[in-house]
């Protein structure tokens, strides 16, 4: 079932920051893998100080839902980390912890390789997708990563996922039977394959750009048998909610904010 639009009833997406952005949250080490961790904050009723909610906090402030973000091929971009902060901090009545594992161990694809418009760049892109970014190998890592995070943060009972570009493919592959996700989302997904949609077993949101193949996106939607929100942001480029989002452009900034608002509404309903 498709949904349309964004309701701000429960969440207020803050204005996106163009230029240099100072991320919130911390980084943890998970058996040698760096993981960016954001956690829902709250205001202490007496001191008005901001506190980071850990999953072992008792009472209504304990966050029992988490969002696992799989970034794009450019890794920890400021736009992706700002998006993680929005998901962690924007809602007042729904608490999330947000985790962003560093699948590429500090060696993402250099932005200078994109677009792959020379033979050298094409080779670099091919080598990257055939090596560190090979989708099946990275998808295979996800269940164990979620288990380790669940062991470490035992208060988390439900997991959602967001895949950005390349990460969208990983989300499709990990949303099949036996998935750790309660709900999943893909933004400007790469390698859209309707065959993946046939096996998806949890509610899913797909936010496409003008650059994804429209027929592939439509056939992906038609192949889904689960609750879904599929929407195309028709004037946005592939990557507008992550590393390729030009937040100095007011239109891009507005659609970046709206996109994260749609994700918040989706997770509010399904996670």
C-alpha positions in Angstrom: 0.0 0.0 0.0 1.5 3.3 -1.0 1.5 6.4 1.1 1.9 9.9 -0.1 3.3 13.1 1.4 4.7 13.8 4.8 2.9 14.6 8.0 4.7 16.7 10.6 2.3 15.6 13.3 4.9 13.9 15.5 8.2 15.1 14.2 9.8 18.3 13.2 12.7 18.0 10.8 15.2 20.7 11.6 16.6 22.9 8.8 19.4 21.1 7.0 22.9 22.7 7.5 24.7 23.5 4.4 28.5 23.6 4.4 30.4 22.3 7.3 28.3 20.2 9.7 29.3 19.1 13.1 27.7 15.6 13.7 26.3 14.6 17.1 26.8 11.3 18.7 29.8 9.1 19.2 31.9 6.4 17.5 32.2 2.9 19.0 34.4 0.0 18.1 32.7 -3.2 17.2 35.3 -5.9 17.0 37.5 -3.7 14.8 34.7 -2.0 12.9 34.1 1.6 13.5 30.4 2.4 14.1 28.9 5.8 14.3 26.3 5.9 17.0 23.5 8.4 17.5 21.0 8.1 20.3 17.8 9.9 21.0 18.1 12.8 23.3 15.7 14.2 25.9 15.5 17.2 28.1 15.9 16.6 31.8 12.8 18.1 33.5 14.8 19.8 36.2 18.1 20.8 34.7 17.1 21.2 31.0 20.4 19.5 30.1 20.6 17.3 27.1 21.3 13.6 27.9 22.0 10.7 25.6 19.5 7.9 26.1 21.3 4.6 26.4 19.3 1.4 25.9 19.7 0.3 29.5 17.9 3.4 30.8 14.7 2.4 32.6 11.3 4.0 32.2 9.6 5.7 29.2 12.8 7.4 28.0 14.6 4.1 27.1 14.9 3.7 23.4 13.9 0.2 22.3 13.9 0.8 18.5 17.1 1.3 16.5 17.8 2.3 12.9 20.8 0.7 11.1 22.0 3.0 8.3 24.0 1.5 5.4 25.7 4.5 3.8 26.6 5.1 0.1 29.9 4.3 -1.5 31.4 7.6 -0.3 31.2 6.6 3.3 30.7 9.0 6.2 29.7 12.1 4.3 28.4 15.1 6.3 25.0 14.8 4.5 24.6 11.2 5.6 25.7 11.9 9.2 23.3 14.8 9.3 20.6 12.5 8.1 21.4 10.1 10.9 21.1 12.9 13.4 17.7 13.9 12.0 16.4 10.3 12.4 17.8 10.2 16.0 16.7 13.6 17.2 13.8 15.0 15.3 10.8 13.0 16.9 9.6 13.9 20.3 7.4 10.9 20.8 9.4 8.2 19.2 12.9 7.3 20.3 15.5 5.7 18.1 19.1 4.8 18.5 20.9 5.1 15.2 24.0 3.2 14.1 26.1 3.7 11.0 28.7 1.0 10.6 31.8 1.8 8.5 31.6 -1.1 6.0 34.6 0.3 4.1 36.9 0.6 7.2 37.8 4.2 6.5 38.5 3.7 2.8 35.3 4.6 0.8 35.3 5.4 -2.9 37.0 8.8 -3.4 34.5 11.4 -4.6 36.9 12.3 -7.4 36.1 8.9 -9.1 32.5 10.0 -9.7 31.3 10.4 -12.3 33.2 7.5 -13.9 33.8 9.3 -17.2 37.3 8.1 -18.0 38.7 4.6 -18.4 40.7 5.0 -15.2 37.7 6.1 -13.2 35.6 3.2 -14.6 38.3 0.7 -13.6 38.4 2.2 -10.1 34.7 2.0 -9.8 34.6 -1.5 -11.0 37.4 -2.6 -8.7 35.6 -1.0 -5.8 32.2 -2.7 -6.5 34.0 -6.0 -7.1 36.0 -5.7 -3.9 35.1 -3.7 -0.8 31.6 -2.9 -2.0 30.6 -6.3 -3.3 26.9 -6.4 -2.4 26.6 -10.1 -1.5 29.7 -10.1 0.8 28.5 -7.0 2.6 25.0 -8.2 2.9 26.3 -11.4 4.6 28.0 -9.2 7.3 24.7 -7.6 8.4 23.0 -10.2 10.5 26.2 -10.7 12.6 26.6 -6.9 13.0 23.0 -6.5 14.2 23.5 -9.4 16.6 26.6 -7.9 18.1 25.0 -4.5 18.4 22.0 -6.1 20.0 24.2 -7.9 22.5 25.9 -4.6 23.3 22.7 -2.6 23.5 20.3 -5.1 24.8 17.5 -2.6 25.3 16.9 -2.5 21.6 14.1 -4.8 20.7 13.3 -3.7 17.1 15.6 -2.8 14.2 14.9 -0.7 11.1 17.3 -0.1 8.3 18.0 2.7 5.8 20.1 2.1 2.8 21.6 5.0 0.8 22.4 4.4 -2.9 24.7 1.3 -2.7 23.3 0.7 0.8 19.8 0.4 -0.7 20.9 -2.8 -2.5 22.2 -4.2 0.8 18.9 -3.4 2.4 17.0 -5.3 -0.4 19.3 -8.3 0.1 18.9 -8.3 3.8 15.1 -7.8 3.9 14.3 -11.3 2.7 13.1 -14.2 4.8 14.9 -14.3 8.2 15.6 -10.5 8.1 16.6 -8.7 11.3 14.5 -5.7 10.2 11.1 -4.9 11.4 10.9 -2.2 8.7 13.3 -1.1 6.0 13.9 1.9 3.7 16.0 2.7 0.6 16.8 6.2 -0.6 17.9 6.8 -4.2 18.7 3.0 -4.3 21.3 1.6 -6.6 21.0 -1.6 -8.6 17.2 -1.7 -8.3 16.1 -5.2 -9.2 12.4 -6.2 -9.1 13.5 -9.8 -8.4 14.7 -8.6 -5.0 11.3 -7.1 -4.2 9.6 -10.5 -4.6 11.3 -11.8 -1.5 11.1 -8.8 0.8 9.1 -9.7 3.9 8.9 -6.4 5.9 7.3 -3.0 5.2 9.6 -1.0 3.0 9.9 2.6 1.8 11.6 3.5 -1.5 12.5 7.1 -2.1 13.8 7.3 -5.7 15.4 10.2 -7.6 15.0 11.2 -11.2 18.1 9.2 -12.0 16.9 5.8 -11.1 15.3 3.8 -14.0 11.6 4.6 -13.6 10.5 1.3 -15.1 12.7 -0.6 -12.6 11.3 1.4 -9.7 7.7 0.8 -10.9 8.3 -2.9 -11.4 10.0 -3.1 -8.0 6.9 -1.7 -6.5 4.6 -4.0 -8.4 6.7 -7.0 -7.2 6.3 -6.1 -3.5 3.8 -8.1 -1.4 4.3 -6.0 1.8 3.1 -2.6 3.0 5.2 0.0 1.1 5.7 3.6 0.4 7.3 4.2 -3.1 7.8 7.8 -4.1 10.0 9.5 -6.7 11.5 12.9 -6.0 11.4 13.9 -9.7 13.7 16.9 -9.7 16.4 15.4 -7.4 19.7 13.7 -8.4 20.8 10.2 -7.3 22.4 10.8 -3.9 20.5 13.9 -2.8 19.8 12.6 0.7 23.5 11.5 1.1 26.9 12.5 -0.3 25.7 14.1 -3.5 23.1 16.4 -1.8 24.0 20.0 -2.5 22.5 21.6 0.6 23.5 25.1 -0.6 20.8 24.7 -3.2 17.5 25.7 -1.6 15.4 23.2 -3.6 17.7 20.3 -2.8 17.8 21.3 0.9 14.0 21.4 1.0 13.7 18.0 -0.6 16.4 16.6 1.6 14.4 17.7 4.6 11.2 16.4 3.2 12.8 13.0 2.4 13.9 12.5 6.0 10.5 13.6 7.1 8.9 10.8 5.0 11.3 8.3 6.6 10.4 9.5 10.1 6.7 9.1 9.3 7.3 5.6 7.8 9.3 4.4 10.8 6.7 6.0 13.2 4.1 3.7 11.6 6.1 0.5 11.1 9.0 0.4 13.6 
